[in-house]
Amino acid sequence: MPEAKILMSREATIATFKIVGVGTFQQAGGFKTAYTQLLAEGVTDFIIDLGECEMLDSTLLGTILGLALKVRQSGTGKVHAIRLNEVVRSLFRGTGLDQIFEMTEPR
């Protein structure tokens, strides 16, 4: 199973994380460090691009959830999960994460 890569880009107050491959606990720490820094720098909106993600393990999924909860607690901004394949979409539905994330493409 190939290890995932998480690619990050930023434009003003919007950051995009693109998960490529199979996302596991091995990327969770770096992902959390990156989003914590971005929040401290004033980023308010996050896009999680899952178009090239084959699967997520529970640790990385929980870390993504942690980001969504921090953004929700701040009262500003949103976290969008975009381009989910059926496997990942079903994982979001099965865990109730589809109720927490904006599942539509941001403007």
N, C-alpha and C positions, 0 to 999 in steps of 0.2 A: 504494500500500500504506500503510494508516494506521499511524502510529507507535504503539508500545505504551506503556502506562502500567504502572508497577509501584506498587501500593498496599501500604502496610505498616501492620500493626496489631500491638500487643503486649499480652499479658496475663501479668504476672509473668515467668516464665522461658520463655515460649513466644511466638515471633514468627511472624506469618503474612505472606508476600509473595504478593500476587495479581497475576498477570501477565495483562494485558488486551491483546488484539490480537496483533501480530506482534513478538515480542521480538528485538531486535537488539543489536549492539555498542554502540549509542547509549545503552542503559540499563545496560550492564555495569559501568561505573565507579561510577555512583551506587549500584547494587546492592551492589557489593563494599564501598564505603565504609560503607553502612548496616549490612551484616551484621558487618563488622569492629567497628564501634562497639557493636552489640548483644552480640557475644561478650565484649567488654571489660566490658560492664555486667552480665554474668552470665547472659545468655540461653543456654539449653542446647538447646532444642528449636525446630526450625524447620519450618514448613509452607509448601510451595510450592504454591499453588492455581493450577492450570492450566486450570480450567474455562472460562475465557473467552480462553484463549491459542490463537491460530490456528496459530502456528509459532514456533520458536526458531532463531536462527542459531547457528553454532558458537561464536562468542565468548560470547554470553550463556549458552549451554549449558555451556561450559567454566567460566564464572564460578560457575554453580550447582554444578557438580561441585567447584570449589574450596571452596565452603562445606561440602559434604558431607564432603570429606576433612579439613577443619579440625575439624569436629565429631567425626568418627571418631577423629582423632588425640588429641582431648581425653579420650577414653574415657568421656565422659558425654554423654547426649543423643542425638537422632536427627534426621534430616531426612526429612520425609515429602513425597512428591510426590502430590498428590491431584487428582481430577477431570480426568484426562488424556483428551483426545479421541483418536480412533484415529490421527490424523496424528502427534500428539506422542507417543503411546504407542509407535508404530512407530519413531519417532526414538530413543526411550529404548532400545527393544529392539535396534535396529540398531547402536547405539554401546556396548551393554553397560551402560548406566546403570541399567537395570532391576535389575541385580545389586548396585548401590551404594545406591540409594534404597529407603526403605520405601515400597512402592507401595499400601499399604492406608490406609484412613482412620484417623487417630490417635484415641485414646479421649478 
